[in-house]
Amino acid sequence: MPFNKFFARKQETDLNYRIGYVRYEDNLKIFYKGNIKNIFIYFLVQI
C-alpha cells in the first residue's frame, strides 16, 4: 500500500534527520569547545 511505503520512508527520513542532527551537534561542540562567546555571536547573527 502506498501509505505504508510513505510512512516507512518518513520514519527512515526522521531517523536519518535525528542521527544527522546529533552528529551536527557533536561537530558544533567540538568546533566551539570552550568558546561560548562565539556561539552567542553566531546565534545573534542567525536571528
N, CA, C and O atoms as a printed pandas DataFrame, in Angstrom:
     atom_number atom_name residue_name chain_id  residue_number  x_coord  y_coord  z_coord
0              1         N          MET        A               1    0.846   -1.203    0.000
1              2        CA          MET        A               1    0.000    0.000    0.000
2              3         C          MET        A               1    0.878    1.249    0.000
3              4         O          MET        A               1    1.894    1.307    0.693
4              5         N          PRO        A               2    0.478    2.235   -0.777
5              6        CA          PRO        A               2    1.274    3.463   -0.868
6              7         C          PRO        A               2    1.466    4.126    0.496
7              8         O          PRO        A               2    2.538    4.654    0.792
8              9         N          PHE        A               3    0.430    4.095    1.313
9             10        CA          PHE        A               3    0.527    4.770    2.611
10            11         C          PHE        A               3    1.632    4.157    3.459
11            12         O          PHE        A               3    2.410    4.869    4.095
12            13         N          ASN        A               4    1.693    2.832    3.463
13            14        CA          ASN        A               4    2.725    2.167    4.259
14            15         C          ASN        A               4    4.117    2.502    3.747
15            16         O          ASN        A               4    5.042    2.716    4.530
16            17         N          LYS        A               5    4.258    2.548    2.423
17            18        CA          LYS        A               5    5.548    2.912    1.841
18            19         C          LYS        A               5    5.921    4.321    2.262
19            20         O          LYS        A               5    7.058    4.588    2.651
20            21         N          PHE        A               6    4.957    5.214    2.182
21            22        CA          PHE        A               6    5.216    6.606    2.551
22            23         C          PHE        A               6    5.598    6.705    4.020
23            24         O          PHE        A               6    6.540    7.409    4.385
24            25         N          PHE        A               7    4.851    5.986    4.859
25            26        CA          PHE        A               7    5.093    6.047    6.303
26            27         C          PHE        A               7    6.478    5.512    6.637
27            28         O          PHE        A               7    7.200    6.101    7.442
28            29         N          ALA        A               8    6.848    4.392    6.017
29            30        CA          ALA        A               8    8.168    3.801    6.253
30            31         C          ALA        A               8    9.251    4.778    5.813
31            32         O          ALA        A               8   10.254    4.958    6.504
32            33         N          ARG        A               9    9.040    5.411    4.654
33            34        CA          ARG        A               9   10.030    6.361    4.162
34            35         C          ARG        A               9   10.142    7.541    5.110
35            36         O          ARG        A               9   11.238    8.039    5.367
36            37         N          LYS        A              10    8.995    7.993    5.635
37            38        CA          LYS        A              10    9.015    9.128    6.551
38            39         C          LYS        A              10    9.770    8.763    7.831
39            40         O          LYS        A              10   10.569    9.556    8.330
40            41         N          GLN        A              11    9.518    7.571    8.359
41            42        CA          GLN        A              11   10.223    7.132    9.565
42            43         C          GLN        A              11   11.729    7.097    9.315
43            44         O          GLN        A              11   12.517    7.540   10.151
44            45         N          GLU        A              12   12.116    6.571    8.164
45            46        CA          GLU        A              12   13.533    6.486    7.809
46            47         C          GLU        A              12   14.134    7.887    7.744
47            48         O          GLU        A              12   15.231    8.130    8.248
48            49         N          THR        A              13   13.400    8.801    7.118
49            50        CA          THR        A              13   13.877   10.181    6.993
50            51         C          THR        A              13   14.021   10.813    8.366
51            52         O          THR        A              13   15.020   11.475    8.644
52            53         N          ASP        A              14   13.028   10.614    9.230
53            54        CA          ASP        A              14   13.089   11.171   10.581
54            55         C          ASP        A              14   14.304   10.644   11.326
55            56         O          ASP        A              14   15.000   11.395   12.009
56            57         N          LEU        A              15   14.555    9.342   11.188
57            58        CA          LEU        A              15   15.690    8.731   11.872
58            59         C          LEU        A              15   16.996    9.316   11.343
59            60         O          LEU        A              15   17.881    9.677   12.118
60            61         N          ASN        A              16   17.109    9.405   10.029
61            62        CA          ASN        A              16   18.318    9.973    9.429
62            63         C          ASN        A              16   18.498   11.419    9.873
63            64         O          ASN        A              16   19.617   11.862   10.130
64            65         N          TYR        A              17   17.395   12.148    9.960
65            66        CA          TYR        A              17   17.459   13.539   10.392
66            67         C          TYR        A              17   17.964   13.626   11.822
67            68         O          TYR        A              17   18.805   14.464   12.148
68            69         N          ARG        A              18   17.434   12.738   12.682
69            70        CA          ARG        A              18   17.867   12.745   14.086
70            71         C          ARG        A              18   19.348   12.415   14.201
71            72         O          ARG        A              18   20.083   13.083   14.927
72            73         N          ILE        A              19   19.787   11.379   13.480
73            74        CA          ILE        A              19   21.201   10.994   13.515
74            75         C          ILE        A              19   22.063   12.142   13.006
75            76         O          ILE        A              19   23.089   12.477   13.598
76            77         N          GLY        A              20   21.628   12.744   11.893
77            78        CA          GLY        A              20   22.360   13.865   11.328
78            79         C          GLY        A              20   22.433   15.025   12.304
79            80         O          GLY        A              20   23.470   15.680   12.405
80            81         N          TYR        A              21   21.346   15.292   13.030
81            82        CA          TYR        A              21   21.334   16.408   13.957
82            83         C          TYR        A              21   22.274   16.152   15.123
83            84         O          TYR        A              21   22.975   17.057   15.575
84            85         N          VAL        A              22   22.288   14.900   15.614
85            86        CA          VAL        A              22   23.195   14.561   16.714
86            87         C          VAL        A              22   24.642   14.763   16.271
87            88         O          VAL        A              22   25.457   15.318   17.008
88            89         N          ARG        A              23   24.949   14.304   15.055
89            90        CA          ARG        A              23   26.308   14.478   14.523
90            91         C          ARG        A              23   26.621   15.960   14.386
91            92         O          ARG        A              23   27.727   16.401   14.700
92            93         N          TYR        A              24   25.641   16.727   13.915
93            94        CA          TYR        A              24   25.820   18.171   13.744
94            95         C          TYR        A              24   26.099   18.834   15.090
95            96         O          TYR        A              24   26.969   19.698   15.198
96            97         N          GLU        A              25   25.345   18.417   16.124
97            98        CA          GLU        A              25   25.542   18.961   17.467
98            99         C          GLU        A              25   26.932   18.635   17.982
99           100         O          GLU        A              25   27.608   19.491   18.552
100          101         N          ASP        A              26   27.361   17.377   17.778
101          102        CA          ASP        A              26   28.694   16.964   18.218
102          103         C          ASP        A              26   29.764   17.807   17.533
103          104         O          ASP        A              26   30.722   18.247   18.168
104          105         N          ASN        A              27   29.592   18.029   16.227
105          106        CA          ASN        A              27   30.558   18.844   15.490
106          107         C          ASN        A              27   30.598   20.259   16.030
107          108         O          ASN        A              27   31.667   20.856   16.148
108          109         N          LEU        A              28   29.419   20.800   16.359
109          110        CA          LEU        A              28   29.364   22.142   16.932
110          111         C          LEU        A              28   30.123   22.184   18.248
111          112         O          LEU        A              28   30.901   23.104   18.500
112          113         N          LYS        A              29   29.887   21.160   19.100
113          114        CA          LYS        A              29   30.561   21.119   20.400
114          115         C          LYS        A              29   32.076   21.084   20.219
115          116         O          LYS        A              29   32.813   21.770   20.928
116          117         N          ILE        A              30   32.526   20.279   19.265
117          118        CA          ILE        A              30   33.964   20.186   19.026
118          119         C          ILE        A              30   34.485   21.518   18.482
119          120         O          ILE        A              30   35.536   22.009   18.896
120          121         N          PHE        A              31   33.727   22.088   17.549
121          122        CA          PHE        A              31   34.166   23.312   16.878
122          123         C          PHE        A              31   34.227   24.491   17.848
123          124         O          PHE        A              31   35.154   25.299   17.798
124          125         N          TYR        A              32   33.235   24.580   18.726
125          126        CA          TYR        A              32   33.142   25.723   19.640
126          127         C          TYR        A              32   33.575   25.365   21.054
127          128         O          TYR        A              32   33.187   26.031   22.014
128          129         N          LYS        A              33   34.377   24.318   21.182
129          130        CA          LYS        A              33   34.743   23.836   22.521
130          131         C          LYS        A              33   35.352   24.965   23.354
131          132         O          LYS        A              33   36.398   25.520   23.017
132          133         N          GLY        A              34   34.663   25.284   24.453
133          134        CA          GLY        A              34   35.170   26.302   25.358
134          135         C          GLY        A              34   35.114   27.705   24.791
135          136         O          GLY        A              34   35.818   28.590   25.277
136          137         N          ASN        A              35   34.295   27.931   23.776
137          138        CA          ASN        A              35   34.250   29.257   23.169
138          139         C          ASN        A              35   32.802   29.722   23.083
139          140         O          ASN        A              35   32.250   29.859   21.991
140          141         N          ILE        A              36   32.197   29.960   24.226
141          142        CA          ILE        A              36   30.762   30.240   24.299
142          143         C          ILE        A              36   30.432   31.582   23.653
143          144         O          ILE        A              36   29.357   31.750   23.078
144          145         N          LYS        A              37   31.358   32.535   23.748
145          146        CA          LYS        A              37   31.090   33.862   23.188
146          147         C          LYS        A              37   30.828   33.771   21.689
147          148         O          LYS        A              37   29.926   34.428   21.170
148          149         N          ASN        A              38   31.632   32.942   20.983
149          150        CA          ASN        A              38   31.451   32.789   19.539
150          151         C          ASN        A              38   30.086   32.200   19.215
151          152         O          ASN        A              38   29.442   32.612   18.250
152          153         N          ILE        A              39   29.643   31.235   20.017
153          154        CA          ILE        A              39   28.318   30.637   19.788
154          155         C          ILE        A              39   27.244   31.705   19.943
155          156         O          ILE        A              39   26.329   31.805   19.126
156          157         N          PHE        A              40   27.366   32.500   20.998
157          158        CA          PHE        A              40   26.382   33.540   21.267
158          159         C          PHE        A              40   26.315   34.517   20.097
159          160         O          PHE        A              40   25.229   34.862   19.630
160          161         N          ILE        A              41   27.468   34.957   19.632
161          162        CA          ILE        A              41   27.517   35.885   18.493
162          163         C          ILE        A              41   26.919   35.221   17.258
163          164         O          ILE        A              41   26.177   35.845   16.500
164          165         N          TYR        A              42   27.259   33.927   17.064
165          166        CA          TYR        A              42   26.747   33.190   15.901
166          167         C          TYR        A              42   25.221   33.174   15.900
167          168         O          TYR        A              42   24.592   33.390   14.865
168          169         N          PHE        A              43   24.622   32.912   17.087
169          170        CA          PHE        A              43   23.164   32.859   17.145
170          171         C          PHE        A              43   22.556   34.249   16.972
171          172         O          PHE        A              43   21.483   34.380   16.382
172          173         N          LEU        A              44   23.210   35.265   17.467
173          174        CA          LEU        A              44   22.730   36.629   17.246
174          175         C          LEU        A              44   22.708   36.943   15.755
175          176         O          LEU        A              44   21.755   37.542   15.257
176          177         N          VAL        A              45   23.754   36.540   15.047
177          178        CA          VAL        A              45   23.824   36.789   13.608
178          179         C          VAL        A              45   22.721   36.027   12.886
179          180         O          VAL        A              45   22.132   36.533   11.931
180          181         N          GLN        A              46   22.443   34.802   13.346
181          182        CA          GLN        A              46   21.404   33.990   12.711
182          183         C          GLN        A              46   20.045   34.680   12.778
183          184         O          GLN        A              46   19.280   34.632   11.815
184          185         N          ILE        A              47   19.739   35.320   13.904
185          186        CA          ILE        A              47   18.451   35.993   14.080
186          187         C          ILE        A              47   18.496   37.314   13.309
187          188         O          ILE        A              47   17.519   38.061   13.307
